Amino acid sequence: MKESTASEKNTTVGDNETKETASTPEEQVNLDVKSLSFEREYAGLDDIPLDEPEGIKEVKNGAEYPKERRPDPKRDIASLNALEMRLYAHRYSETMMSCYGPSIDPKNATEDRGEALSMLEREDQELLCRRSTGRLFNRLDADADSLDQVQKAQVRVLKRKRAQQLPVPIKDQAAFTRLLTKADAVWRAAKQANDWESFEPYLDQIVEAMRSIAQEIDSGNDPYDMWLDYFEEGTDRTFYDSFFSQVKETVVPLLDEIKQRPQLSRACVEGHFEANRQWHLARDLMVLEGLDPDVMVLTSTEHPFSDGLTTNYAIIAAHVYEDNVLSNLYTMLHEGGHCLYETGVDPKLNYTSLKGGVSMGMHEGQSRFFENHVGRAEAFAPTLLELLRKNFPGQFVRVSARQFYQAANRVEPGLLRTEADELTYPLHIIIRYEIEQLLMAGEIRAHDVPREWADRYKKYLGVTVKDYTHGALQDMHWANGMIGYFPTYALGGAYGAQLHNQMIKDGMDFDGVLATGDITPICEWLRKNIWQWGHVYSPQDLIENACGEGFSATYYTNYLTDKFTDLYDLK
């Protein structure tokens, strides 16, 4: 998961070597960029006011208003770039504080960091919500014919952000930021102590605040629908209800059939795996995926996450369990997928609102693609086995590729989302989706969540929740104000399946590429069709451009059916 709002303990584990990666985006597809530059082509950044100068007034109906400037497209583009640069500087600082703050702050400094984050976010809001910014966007819209593809996308994305922030009082946004900073610290302690009660009041406050903010942004919309669209543009409960219905119709019967079949063995991947060797494995996996060590930081954490500040700076934080090497292996492939996306964006989009993955769903589409379609594919098993044998001499000598493939794909309902197998994973998401709907509708409060959680885990997965740490406290999302994010994980799985299918349609011998151990052709296809575009297109347009059709969950359900029917020899 791209858990960029918070991180845990930060311990740099060293540099890595890498092989040559795919060609640059400019060599594959040239973006239509006329003047995306922060050079002093017309006026210096410091010379471009983001608000009208004092004294320039006009009178309308007896009242004074700032006088609209004469059309000056070159100056407006310079102002747009200046705005983007200021927002980027704030975004960089906010990300650094969120990622590293929890690991280096003294215990009593949490509120201090919260105040700093609150001030930066307040300034972001002020920059976007100024009347002059609105007038700048209006002028750029009116002169759209003179804008290139990227500039039009910048205006579209910034206007969407402005529309989300304009109705929210600055004091409310600042208070929400401070609440989340405190809630994250409380959640971390509560998870370790198995103490739901200490976190409970914070969840109630977060839900109430998110309801209030949603109503401020769009009073005519359902609050949960607003947040679903916030995390994945173009989605709402109607979209996800249809999607999850199709997923359940496939997964639940498959799971019932698999329960009647002999279980696959995991014995070949069990044992003790020294932590230091696992970190060496992690570095090897980064190289295998094609990540450039000169732009990567690899750290240790309690809850794995990744983030990308620019195409030159990406972070992976992983967690090592000495009795579970597969956890580290697939965490690295998953988070590596996020970082490939972040560093694969066209560098011309650095320092703009277009840098980064277009949506949470598309981001999870990349991470789950590399975790599952690459990492859990039978054709790639020999390559992963080779790395395991290298890093753990003697422990995998008698393990065959087929045995490893079966162990890595064993279906076993469990309590932890992050450790779930590929088939049961969407059921973990459906549980959270259903509980979030109840919370946002006011039908339950935080006090009721553990009961609802336990009931649904029994219903969907047939497992008993025995404590809070492995139950409703396992994820950091709610403590970080990410109610509405969870559904993007399952959607990402479906995006990945559709992209996989399209690669084959385009003539790629997908399994043949995996069998070589060099996944460069796969990365090149994704860079050309997905990564390089950042936010230039909406998620729906990006899928349609890459696949020649809109999103369809059928590729995902067919993929799951075919894979697990073969794996468990179902009729």
C-alpha positions as CSV (number, residue, x, y, z in Angstrom):
1,M,0.0,0.0,0.0
2,K,1.1,3.5,-0.7
3,E,0.6,4.6,3.0
4,S,2.0,8.1,2.6
5,T,0.2,9.9,5.3
6,A,2.2,8.3,8.1
7,S,5.2,6.1,8.8
8,E,6.9,4.3,11.6
9,K,10.5,3.8,12.7
10,N,13.0,4.9,10.1
11,T,16.2,2.9,9.8
12,T,18.1,3.2,6.5
13,V,19.5,-0.2,5.6
14,G,21.9,0.7,2.8
15,D,22.5,1.1,-0.9
16,N,21.6,-1.2,-3.8
17,E,22.8,-2.1,-7.2
18,T,20.4,-2.2,-10.1
19,K,20.3,-3.2,-13.7
20,E,19.6,-0.8,-16.6
21,T,15.9,0.0,-16.6
22,A,13.4,0.9,-19.4
23,S,14.0,3.9,-21.7
24,T,12.9,7.3,-20.6
25,P,9.4,8.4,-21.2
26,E,10.6,11.0,-23.7
27,E,11.9,8.2,-25.9
28,Q,8.6,6.4,-25.9
29,V,5.8,9.0,-26.1
30,N,6.4,12.8,-26.3
31,L,4.1,14.7,-24.1
32,D,2.5,17.8,-25.7
33,V,4.4,20.4,-23.6
34,K,4.9,23.9,-24.9
35,S,6.1,25.9,-21.9
36,L,6.2,23.7,-18.8
37,S,9.3,25.3,-17.3
38,F,10.2,27.0,-14.1
39,E,13.0,29.0,-15.8
40,R,12.8,32.8,-15.7
41,E,11.4,33.0,-19.2
42,Y,9.2,35.9,-18.6
43,A,9.5,36.9,-15.0
44,G,11.1,35.4,-11.9
45,L,9.0,33.4,-9.5
46,D,9.6,36.0,-6.8
47,D,8.4,38.7,-9.2
48,I,5.0,37.1,-9.9
49,P,2.3,38.0,-7.5
50,L,-0.2,35.3,-6.7
51,D,-2.7,38.0,-5.8
52,E,-3.5,41.3,-7.5
53,P,-1.2,44.2,-6.5
54,E,-2.7,46.7,-4.0
55,G,-4.1,49.8,-5.7
56,I,-5.4,48.2,-8.9
57,K,-9.1,48.7,-8.5
58,E,-12.2,49.2,-10.5
59,V,-15.6,50.4,-9.3
60,K,-18.8,48.3,-9.9
61,N,-22.1,49.5,-8.5
62,G,-20.3,51.9,-6.1
63,A,-18.0,49.2,-4.7
64,E,-14.3,48.7,-5.4
65,Y,-13.0,45.4,-6.7
66,P,-9.6,44.2,-7.8
67,K,-9.3,45.2,-11.5
68,E,-9.0,42.2,-13.9
69,R,-5.7,42.2,-15.7
70,R,-5.7,42.5,-19.4
71,P,-5.2,39.1,-21.1
72,D,-1.6,38.1,-20.9
73,P,-1.2,34.4,-21.5
74,K,2.5,34.3,-21.0
75,R,2.2,36.0,-17.6
76,D,-0.7,33.7,-16.6
77,I,1.4,30.6,-17.4
78,A,4.2,32.0,-15.3
79,S,1.7,32.6,-12.4
80,L,0.4,29.1,-12.8
81,N,4.0,27.7,-12.6
82,A,4.7,29.9,-9.5
83,L,1.6,28.6,-7.8
84,E,2.6,25.0,-8.6
85,M,6.1,25.6,-7.2
86,R,4.8,26.9,-3.9
87,L,2.4,24.1,-3.6
88,Y,5.1,21.6,-4.4
89,A,7.4,23.0,-1.7
90,H,4.6,22.6,0.9
91,R,3.8,19.1,-0.4
92,Y,7.4,18.0,-0.1
93,S,7.7,19.3,3.5
94,E,4.3,17.8,4.5
95,T,5.3,14.4,3.1
96,M,8.7,14.4,4.8
97,M,7.1,15.3,8.2
98,S,4.4,12.6,7.8
99,C,6.8,9.9,6.7
100,Y,9.7,10.6,9.1
101,G,8.1,12.6,11.9
102,P,6.7,9.6,13.8
103,S,10.1,7.8,13.8
104,I,12.3,10.7,15.0
105,D,9.9,12.9,17.1
106,P,10.2,12.8,20.8
107,K,7.0,11.7,22.4
108,N,6.0,15.1,23.5
109,A,6.6,16.7,20.1
110,T,3.7,15.1,18.3
111,E,1.5,18.2,18.7
112,D,4.3,20.4,17.5
113,R,4.5,18.5,14.3
114,G,0.8,18.7,14.0
115,E,0.9,22.5,14.3
116,A,3.5,22.7,11.6
117,L,1.5,20.4,9.2
118,S,-1.6,22.4,10.0
119,M,0.1,25.7,9.1
120,L,1.4,24.3,5.8
121,E,-1.9,22.9,4.8
122,R,-3.6,26.2,5.8
123,E,-1.2,28.0,3.4
124,D,-2.0,25.5,0.7
125,Q,-5.7,26.2,1.1
126,E,-5.1,29.9,1.2
127,L,-3.1,29.7,-2.1
128,L,-5.7,27.7,-3.9
129,C,-8.7,29.5,-2.5
130,R,-7.7,33.1,-3.2
131,R,-10.0,35.0,-5.5
132,S,-7.0,35.8,-7.6
133,T,-6.3,32.1,-8.1
134,G,-9.9,31.6,-9.2
135,R,-9.6,34.5,-11.7
136,L,-6.3,33.0,-12.9
137,F,-8.0,29.7,-13.6
138,N,-10.9,31.5,-15.4
139,R,-8.4,33.4,-17.6
140,L,-6.6,30.2,-18.4
141,D,-9.9,28.4,-19.2
142,A,-10.9,31.3,-21.5
143,D,-7.6,31.0,-23.3
144,A,-7.6,27.2,-23.4
145,D,-6.7,27.1,-27.1
146,S,-3.3,28.5,-26.3
147,L,-2.6,25.9,-23.6
148,D,-0.8,22.6,-24.2
149,Q,-2.0,19.2,-23.0
150,V,-0.2,19.4,-19.7
151,Q,-1.2,23.0,-18.9
152,K,-4.9,22.1,-19.5
153,A,-4.5,19.1,-17.2
154,Q,-2.8,21.3,-14.5
155,V,-5.8,23.7,-14.6
156,R,-8.3,20.8,-14.4
157,V,-6.5,19.1,-11.4
158,L,-6.0,22.3,-9.5
159,K,-9.6,23.4,-10.1
160,R,-10.8,20.1,-8.6
161,K,-8.6,20.6,-5.6
162,R,-9.8,24.2,-5.2
163,A,-13.4,23.0,-5.4
164,Q,-12.7,20.5,-2.6
165,Q,-11.1,23.1,-0.4
166,L,-13.0,26.3,-1.1
167,P,-16.1,25.6,1.0
168,V,-14.1,24.3,4.0
169,P,-13.3,27.0,6.6
170,I,-9.5,27.2,7.1
171,K,-10.0,26.8,10.8
172,D,-11.9,23.5,10.3
173,Q,-9.2,22.1,8.0
174,A,-6.5,23.1,10.5
175,A,-8.3,21.5,13.4
176,F,-8.8,18.3,11.3
177,T,-5.0,18.1,10.6
178,R,-4.2,18.5,14.3
179,L,-6.8,15.8,15.1
180,L,-5.3,13.3,12.7
181,T,-1.7,13.9,14.0
182,K,-2.9,13.1,17.5
183,A,-5.1,10.2,16.4
184,D,-2.2,8.6,14.6
185,A,0.0,8.6,17.7
186,V,-2.9,7.3,19.8
187,W,-3.6,4.5,17.3
188,R,0.1,3.4,17.3
189,A,0.1,3.0,21.0
190,A,-3.4,1.4,21.1
191,K,-2.4,-1.2,18.5
192,Q,0.6,-2.3,20.5
193,A,-1.4,-2.4,23.7
194,N,-4.5,-4.1,22.2
195,D,-6.5,-1.1,23.6
196,W,-9.5,-0.2,21.4
197,E,-11.0,2.0,24.1
198,S,-8.2,4.6,24.0
199,F,-8.6,5.0,20.2
200,E,-12.4,4.9,20.2
201,P,-13.1,8.6,20.9
202,Y,-10.7,9.7,18.2
203,L,-12.4,7.6,15.6
204,D,-15.8,9.2,16.6
205,Q,-14.2,12.6,16.2
206,I,-12.7,11.7,12.8
207,V,-16.0,10.4,11.5
208,E,-17.8,13.5,12.7
209,A,-15.2,15.8,11.2
210,M,-15.3,13.9,7.8
211,R,-19.0,14.1,7.7
212,S,-18.9,17.8,8.4
213,I,-16.2,18.5,5.8
214,A,-18.1,16.5,3.2
215,Q,-21.2,18.5,3.8
216,E,-19.3,21.7,3.5
217,I,-17.8,20.6,0.2
218,D,-21.1,19.2,-1.3
219,S,-24.2,19.5,0.9
220,G,-26.3,17.8,-1.7
221,N,-24.1,14.7,-1.8
222,D,-23.9,11.7,0.6
223,P,-20.8,12.2,2.8
224,Y,-19.4,8.8,2.1
225,D,-19.9,9.2,-1.7
226,M,-18.0,12.4,-1.5
227,W,-15.0,10.7,0.2
228,L,-15.1,7.8,-2.2
229,D,-14.8,10.2,-5.1
230,Y,-12.1,12.1,-3.3
231,F,-9.9,9.0,-3.2
232,E,-10.9,7.7,-6.6
233,E,-12.4,10.2,-9.0
234,G,-15.6,9.1,-10.6
235,T,-16.6,6.5,-8.0
236,D,-19.5,6.4,-5.4
237,R,-21.4,3.7,-3.5
238,T,-23.4,2.8,-6.7
239,F,-20.1,2.1,-8.5
240,Y,-18.6,0.0,-5.7
241,D,-21.8,-1.8,-4.8
242,S,-21.9,-3.1,-8.4
243,F,-18.2,-3.9,-8.4
244,F,-18.2,-5.7,-5.1
245,S,-21.4,-7.6,-6.0
246,Q,-19.6,-9.0,-9.0
247,V,-16.5,-9.8,-6.9
248,K,-18.5,-11.6,-4.2
249,E,-20.4,-13.7,-6.9
250,T,-17.0,-15.0,-8.0
251,V,-14.9,-15.2,-4.8
252,V,-17.4,-16.7,-2.3
253,P,-18.3,-19.8,-4.4
254,L,-14.7,-20.3,-5.3
255,L,-13.7,-20.2,-1.6
256,D,-16.4,-22.7,-0.7
257,E,-15.1,-25.1,-3.4
258,I,-11.5,-24.7,-2.3
259,K,-12.4,-25.5,1.3
260,Q,-13.5,-28.9,0.1
261,R,-10.2,-29.6,-1.7
262,P,-6.9,-30.8,-0.1
263,Q,-4.9,-27.9,1.2
264,L,-1.7,-26.8,-0.5
265,S,1.4,-27.1,1.6
266,R,3.5,-24.1,2.9
267,A,6.1,-26.3,4.5
268,C,8.7,-25.4,1.9
269,V,8.7,-21.7,2.9
270,E,8.6,-22.2,6.7
271,G,11.5,-21.8,9.0
272,H,13.7,-19.1,10.6
273,F,14.9,-16.4,8.3
274,E,17.5,-14.1,9.8
275,A,16.5,-10.4,9.7
276,N,19.8,-9.1,8.2
277,R,19.5,-11.6,5.4
278,Q,15.9,-10.5,4.7
279,W,17.1,-6.9,4.3
280,H,19.6,-8.2,1.7
281,L,16.7,-10.0,0.0
282,A,14.7,-6.7,0.1
283,R,17.5,-4.9,-1.7
284,D,17.8,-7.6,-4.3
285,L,14.1,-7.4,-4.9
286,M,14.3,-3.7,-5.6
287,V,17.0,-4.4,-8.2
288,L,14.9,-7.2,-9.7
289,E,12.0,-4.8,-10.1
290,G,14.2,-2.2,-11.8
291,L,14.2,0.4,-9.1
292,D,17.1,2.8,-9.2
293,P,19.1,2.7,-5.9
294,D,20.1,6.3,-6.5
295,V,16.5,7.5,-6.0
296,M,15.4,5.0,-3.3
297,V,15.4,4.9,0.5
298,L,14.7,1.5,2.2
299,T,13.6,1.7,5.8
300,S,12.2,-0.4,8.6
301,T,8.7,0.1,9.9
302,E,5.8,-1.4,11.9
303,H,3.2,-0.9,9.1
304,P,4.7,-1.1,5.6
305,F,4.3,1.9,3.3
306,S,5.8,3.7,0.4
307,D,5.8,7.2,-1.1
308,G,7.4,9.2,-3.9
309,L,8.3,12.9,-3.5
310,T,9.6,13.3,-7.0
311,T,10.9,11.0,-9.8
312,N,14.2,11.3,-8.0
313,Y,13.1,10.4,-4.5
314,A,11.0,7.4,-3.4
315,I,10.7,5.6,-0.1
316,I,9.9,2.0,0.8
317,A,9.4,1.0,4.5
318,A,9.0,-2.7,5.2
319,H,8.7,-5.0,8.2
320,V,10.7,-8.2,8.7
321,Y,9.2,-11.2,10.4
322,E,11.9,-13.8,11.0
323,D,9.3,-16.6,10.8
324,N,7.7,-15.4,7.6
325,V,10.0,-14.6,4.7
326,L,7.1,-14.4,2.2
327,S,5.7,-11.4,4.1
328,N,8.8,-9.4,3.4
329,L,9.1,-10.7,-0.2
330,Y,5.6,-9.7,-1.2
331,T,5.6,-6.5,0.7
332,M,8.7,-5.4,-1.2
333,L,7.2,-6.4,-4.6
334,H,4.0,-4.5,-3.6
335,E,5.6,-1.3,-2.4
336,G,8.1,-1.5,-5.3
337,G,5.1,-1.3,-7.7
338,H,4.1,1.9,-6.0
339,C,7.6,3.3,-6.4
340,L,7.9,2.2,-10.0
341,Y,4.8,4.3,-10.7
342,E,6.1,7.3,-8.8
343,T,9.5,7.3,-10.4
344,G,8.1,6.4,-13.8
345,V,6.2,9.6,-14.2
346,D,7.5,11.9,-16.9
347,P,10.2,14.1,-15.1
348,K,8.7,17.1,-16.8
349,L,5.8,16.8,-14.4
350,N,8.0,17.1,-11.3
351,Y,7.0,20.2,-9.2
352,T,3.5,20.2,-10.6
353,S,0.1,18.9,-9.4
354,L,0.3,16.3,-12.2
355,K,3.3,14.4,-10.5
356,G,2.4,11.0,-9.1
357,G,-0.2,8.4,-9.6
358,V,-3.5,9.5,-11.0
359,S,-5.5,7.9,-8.2
360,M,-5.3,5.6,-5.2
361,G,-7.0,2.8,-7.3
362,M,-4.5,3.1,-10.1
363,H,-1.7,3.2,-7.6
364,E,-2.9,0.0,-5.9
365,G,-3.3,-1.4,-9.4
366,Q,0.5,-1.1,-9.9
367,S,1.4,-2.4,-6.5
368,R,-0.9,-5.4,-6.6
369,F,0.1,-6.1,-10.2
370,F,3.7,-6.6,-9.2
371,E,2.8,-8.4,-6.1
372,N,0.4,-10.8,-7.7
373,H,0.6,-10.9,-11.5
374,V,4.4,-10.9,-11.4
375,G,5.4,-12.1,-8.0
376,R,2.8,-14.9,-7.6
377,A,2.9,-16.1,-11.2
378,E,4.2,-19.6,-11.7
379,A,6.5,-18.4,-14.5
380,F,8.3,-16.1,-12.1
381,A,8.7,-18.7,-9.3
382,P,12.2,-19.9,-10.5
383,T,13.5,-16.3,-10.4
384,L,12.3,-15.7,-6.9
385,L,13.6,-19.1,-5.7
386,E,17.0,-18.2,-7.0
387,L,17.0,-15.0,-4.9
388,L,15.9,-17.0,-1.8
389,R,18.6,-19.6,-2.3
390,K,21.2,-16.8,-2.7
391,N,20.2,-15.0,0.5
392,F,19.4,-18.1,2.6
393,P,22.0,-20.8,1.7
394,G,20.8,-24.3,2.2
395,Q,17.2,-23.5,3.0
396,F,15.5,-23.8,-0.4
397,V,17.8,-26.4,-2.0
398,R,15.1,-29.0,-2.3
399,V,12.2,-26.7,-3.1
400,S,10.8,-26.9,-6.6
401,A,9.3,-23.9,-8.5
402,R,5.9,-25.6,-8.4
403,Q,6.1,-26.1,-4.7
404,F,7.0,-22.5,-4.2
405,Y,4.2,-21.3,-6.5
406,Q,1.7,-23.3,-4.6
407,A,2.9,-22.1,-1.2
408,A,2.8,-18.5,-2.3
409,N,-0.8,-18.9,-3.5
410,R,-2.2,-21.0,-0.8
411,V,-5.8,-19.9,0.0
412,E,-6.2,-19.6,3.8
413,P,-8.8,-17.2,5.3
414,G,-7.2,-15.2,8.1
415,L,-7.5,-12.1,10.2
416,L,-4.9,-9.8,8.7
417,R,-5.6,-7.9,5.4
418,T,-1.9,-7.3,4.7
419,E,-1.2,-11.1,5.0
420,A,-4.2,-12.2,3.0
421,D,-4.0,-14.5,0.0
422,E,-5.0,-13.1,-3.4
423,L,-8.4,-14.7,-3.5
424,T,-9.7,-13.7,0.0
425,Y,-8.1,-10.3,-0.1
426,P,-11.1,-8.5,-1.6
427,L,-13.3,-9.9,1.2
428,H,-11.2,-8.0,3.7
429,I,-11.9,-4.9,1.7
430,I,-15.6,-5.5,1.5
431,I,-15.8,-5.9,5.3
432,R,-14.2,-2.5,5.8
433,Y,-16.4,-0.9,3.1
434,E,-19.5,-2.1,4.8
435,I,-18.4,-0.8,8.2
436,E,-17.3,2.5,6.8
437,Q,-20.8,3.0,5.3
438,L,-22.4,2.4,8.7
439,L,-20.1,4.8,10.4
440,M,-20.5,7.6,7.9
441,A,-24.3,7.1,7.9
442,G,-24.4,7.4,11.7
443,E,-25.9,3.9,12.1
444,I,-23.0,2.8,14.4
445,R,-20.4,4.6,16.4
446,A,-16.8,3.6,17.2
447,H,-17.9,1.6,20.2
448,D,-19.8,-0.8,17.8
449,V,-16.9,-1.3,15.4
450,P,-15.2,-4.3,17.0
451,R,-18.5,-6.2,17.2
452,E,-19.4,-5.4,13.5
453,W,-15.8,-6.4,12.6
454,A,-16.0,-9.7,14.3
455,D,-19.4,-10.6,12.9
456,R,-18.3,-9.9,9.3
457,Y,-15.0,-11.8,9.6
458,K,-17.0,-14.8,10.8
459,K,-19.6,-14.3,8.0
460,Y,-17.2,-13.8,5.1
461,L,-14.0,-15.6,6.1
462,G,-15.2,-18.0,8.8
463,V,-12.5,-16.9,11.3
464,T,-12.8,-15.7,14.9
465,V,-11.4,-12.3,15.9
466,K,-9.7,-12.8,19.3
467,D,-8.2,-9.3,19.9
468,Y,-8.2,-5.7,18.7
469,T,-4.6,-5.7,17.5
470,H,-5.4,-8.3,14.9
471,G,-8.9,-6.9,14.4
472,A,-10.2,-3.4,14.1
473,L,-6.8,-1.8,15.1
474,Q,-4.7,-3.5,12.5
475,D,-4.9,-0.7,9.9
476,M,-3.7,2.9,10.1
477,H,-6.2,4.3,7.6
478,W,-9.0,5.5,9.9
479,A,-6.6,7.2,12.3
480,N,-5.3,9.1,9.3
481,G,-8.7,10.3,8.0
482,M,-8.7,7.8,5.1
483,I,-12.3,6.6,5.4
484,G,-13.2,5.8,1.8
485,Y,-9.7,4.7,0.8
486,F,-10.0,0.9,1.4
487,P,-12.2,0.2,-1.7
488,T,-9.4,1.4,-3.9
489,Y,-7.4,-1.7,-3.0
490,A,-9.8,-4.1,-4.5
491,L,-10.4,-1.7,-7.5
492,G,-6.6,-1.7,-8.0
493,G,-6.6,-5.5,-8.2
494,A,-9.2,-5.2,-11.0
495,Y,-7.2,-2.5,-12.8
496,G,-4.1,-4.7,-12.7
497,A,-6.0,-7.7,-14.2
498,Q,-7.3,-5.5,-17.0
499,L,-3.8,-4.1,-17.8
500,H,-2.4,-7.7,-17.7
501,N,-5.0,-8.8,-20.2
502,Q,-4.2,-5.8,-22.5
503,M,-0.5,-6.6,-22.5
504,I,-1.3,-10.0,-23.9
505,K,-3.8,-8.5,-26.4
506,D,-1.0,-6.2,-27.5
507,G,1.1,-9.3,-28.4
508,M,3.3,-9.7,-25.3
509,D,4.2,-13.2,-24.2
510,F,3.6,-12.3,-20.6
511,D,4.7,-15.7,-19.1
512,G,7.6,-15.9,-21.5
513,V,8.9,-12.5,-20.2
514,L,8.5,-13.6,-16.6
515,A,10.4,-16.8,-17.3
516,T,13.4,-14.9,-18.4
517,G,13.6,-13.1,-15.0
518,D,13.9,-9.7,-16.7
519,I,10.6,-7.8,-16.5
520,T,11.8,-4.8,-18.4
521,P,9.3,-5.3,-21.2
522,I,6.5,-5.2,-18.7
523,C,7.8,-2.1,-17.1
524,E,8.2,-0.4,-20.5
525,W,4.6,-1.1,-21.4
526,L,3.3,0.3,-18.1
527,R,5.6,3.3,-18.4
528,K,4.3,4.1,-21.9
529,N,0.7,3.5,-21.1
530,I,0.2,4.4,-17.4
531,W,3.2,5.7,-15.4
532,Q,4.5,8.6,-17.5
533,W,1.1,10.4,-17.7
534,G,0.8,11.1,-14.0
535,H,-2.4,13.1,-13.5
536,V,-2.6,14.2,-17.1
537,Y,-5.7,12.0,-17.7
538,S,-8.5,11.0,-15.3
539,P,-8.4,7.3,-14.1
540,Q,-11.2,6.4,-16.5
541,D,-9.6,8.0,-19.5
542,L,-6.2,6.5,-18.6
543,I,-7.7,3.0,-18.6
544,E,-9.6,3.7,-21.8
545,N,-6.4,5.0,-23.5
546,A,-4.4,2.0,-22.4
547,C,-7.0,-0.7,-23.1
548,G,-9.2,0.7,-25.8
549,E,-12.3,0.3,-23.6
550,G,-13.5,1.5,-20.2
551,F,-13.0,-0.3,-16.9
552,S,-14.5,-3.8,-16.6
553,A,-14.4,-6.0,-13.5
554,T,-14.8,-9.1,-15.7
555,Y,-11.1,-9.3,-16.4
556,Y,-10.5,-9.5,-12.6
557,T,-13.1,-12.1,-11.9
558,N,-12.0,-14.2,-14.9
559,Y,-8.4,-14.0,-13.8
560,L,-9.3,-15.2,-10.2
561,T,-11.5,-18.0,-11.5
562,D,-8.9,-19.3,-14.0
563,K,-6.0,-19.1,-11.6
564,F,-7.5,-20.8,-8.6
565,T,-9.5,-23.4,-10.6
566,D,-6.2,-24.6,-12.0
567,L,-4.3,-24.2,-8.7
568,Y,-6.8,-26.3,-6.7
569,D,-7.8,-28.6,-9.6
570,L,-11.5,-27.6,-9.4
571,K,-14.0,-29.1,-11.8
